[in-house]
Amino acid sequence: MPQPIRAAGCGGGLAWIALLLVLLLPAPASHALDANTRFRDYVLNNWSNVRGLPQISVLSIAQDRDGFLWLGTQNGVARFDGEHFQGYERGNTGVDLSMVDAAWADAAGAVWFGTGQNLVREYRGGFEHWPSAAIYAIRGDAQGQPLLATAAGVGIWRNGRLQLIPGLEGPFFALLHHGGVLWAGGLNRLCRNRAGHTQCFALPAGASRRVTALAWDAGQLWVGTSAGLLQFDGRRFSAQAALPQFATLDIQSLLRDHAGNLWIGSIAALYRRYPDGRLEQIDKGTFPPNPWIDAIFEDRDGSLWLGSHTQSLYRVTNSWTARYGQDAGLDDPFVWTLAAGAGGSIDIGTNGGLSKLADGKVTTLVPPGALPNPSVYSLYRDAQGALWIGTRGGVALWHRGKLSRPPALAPLRAWQINLIAEYPRGTYWFGTQGGLYRLQTGTLTRYGASPGSADARIRALLPLADGGLLLGTEDGVRELRAGRIAAPAWAEPLRGHFVTSLGWLDHDTLLLTTLDAGLGVLRNGHLRLLTQQDGLPTDNAWAFTSHGGEVYFSSIKGVWRVPLHTLLQPLAAVPSIRAQPVLTGNNRIGSEERTRCCNGGGVGRMLRVGDTLWLPSINGALALDMAAVRAPPEPGTPRIERLRHAQAWYVTGAMTRLPLGERNIEIEYTAPYLNNAAALNFRYRLAGYDNAWVAAGTRRVACGTRTCHRGATASPCRHASTKARGRRQRRWRS
């Protein structure tokens, strides 16, 4: 819903101006982590203090009613909207916010924090606090009141004071409220409070230990302690740790997510117990060693957040992909091209030979030394089942377990082979960096411009119904007819552009992709180019395919999709393309998905097998389950943050009088969106000034009587008019 912010105008009388915000995003969805996905195939993001956190150690996590994430650190708290951190500490709140070990958000919109000496409440940007014994955990009771585990005992916070629960005096460090029962973990004991009655159970004899975390799973209570992980059945503890490797481990945090996974955080490692009882230790190649996980939190959209003592904040989300790289047996993880093999297997062309993926394992078919060139750049399986291997220097043939190099193709050893196609049956076409070649009845024939020119570098090929061939080159589109190559008139706008793929959306709509000029849609002899200005996430695309009413594109920035009906309707009537990112391409360990997709190359840049889309990456072959892809969650309501006028900032709240002299304003706004804040696009309108909506894209500042521009670091607004006439004061309020 639009949110107004009001200010006085600069005309002859007092006039209110409203800033209206609108978010542009697909429909909502909410899903837990897939319990069958390996951890290395989840999306993993990391944020640290260099991105705005007050301090590197994230000790506690909560999500407020509006959808913002709140993080407690050793030196303040931070509110996270998915893109930016807003820090709060003593300097800007007047409240000591150091060592925030506990955080909890209530249903009324407030967020509560526990420190070593204060209980702190945040509500609508204001902070209040009360002295307290050290607070280690905060949860809500059945009525939504704060329950506190403190050094003095467990109690309910009511009317500005802690009302201790009888029988729960003394230090307690962990709380769990489940099924009307309150569980509290203390020093060498676990206590249960039910219907006002408290019963405590001594931990098994041994070293003195604190109960640090509690989680309920399938009728069992998991008890994390400073000296091991235990299970409790309601009467007694397991004689030994339920998982022997955790018998003495210092457990820092526990969480049972909505998919049934039990997450176990320790100093040394992160562990996961699957719903079927299998245990997974998250390896250091996938997750940093000694991560020291202090907090584990599941947000309302099913994403998992991990607070690390040493590595700050991690987010774990579904990725819909599985990666097959060196861990699956791939000798060289840099994959260029893919082809479907027999029995559901996948042939993989890499920088170092040809491999085969079957039943989750990769084996080498052809080592790099046996090929004309080690890099397998394109693959094509013909009607006879033979696999044609295009390399960066020539062609080889793999058939019935044997490799050959057809003598007629010797001239191709000078060229990189971008594509191989069979049309009609028995006639083979080779798109190379040196031109277009045809192999027919043992004779190789070349067509097109002389080697070295951009239009001789063939990147895509599409047979036409009348027997011609449409060619995508590094200089636009060409047609081959009766042995002659020429540029069709409709393709003139593509001159000088690298065309990467060609294909049909229906019987009269042709779609093409380019390296940097966007998408081309051809219908009735008319070509329309679609770019980022039309709503695409990037002007690059390598290849595309249709599935379930969506068109999927691979690109330098990953995989994104567009509804098929959008591309089939009259494009002049489409004001904006609503593209959904599916898989981001800026994927590096500790920052984004560990996929680093997608590579360009030759034929086989994208392979569809049923519901699975296979993609090449520099970390192996990726399998994307298109049937699992869902629309992203819905963001929270956009809100106004603050207003800047005459070098002074004003926060939202009551009506504020602005001084005379300067009529330029900046209004900062945001919206909580923890899924992928970079995917949010905003538009705004200053009612009274703007006649139309201003498309702000990802920018989060509105400018009044200034010219906005993207890419600025200090301020995205430039002066257009600086002085106001008259002596009236102007006011604004949110």
Helices and strands as residue ranges (DSSP letters): E 6-8, E 16-24, G 39-41, E 43-47, G 49-51, E 58-63, E 69-73, E 76-80, E 85-88, H 90-93, E 102-105, E 111-114, E 118-123, E 126-131, E 135-140, E 146-150, E 153-158, E 161-169, E 172-178, E 181-186, E 189-194, E 197-202, E 211-217, E 220-225, E 228-232, G 244-246, E 251-256, E 262-266, E 270-273, E 279-281, E 293-298, E 304-308, E 312-317, E 321-324, G 326-328, E 335-340, G 342-344, E 346-350, E 353-358, E 361-366, G 368-370, E 376-381, E 387-391, E 394-399, E 402-404, G 407-414, E 417-422, E 428-432, E 435-440, E 443-447, G 454-456, E 458-463, E 469-473, E 476-481, E 484-486, G 489-494, E 499-506, E 509-514, E 519-523, E 526-530, G 532-534, E 543-547, E 550-555, E 558-563, H 564-568, G 571-573, E 580-584, E 607-609, E 612-617, E 620-625, G 626-628, E 639-645, E 648-651, E 656-658, E 665-670, G 677-679, E 681-687, E 694-697, E 701-704, E 706-708, E 717-719, E 730-733
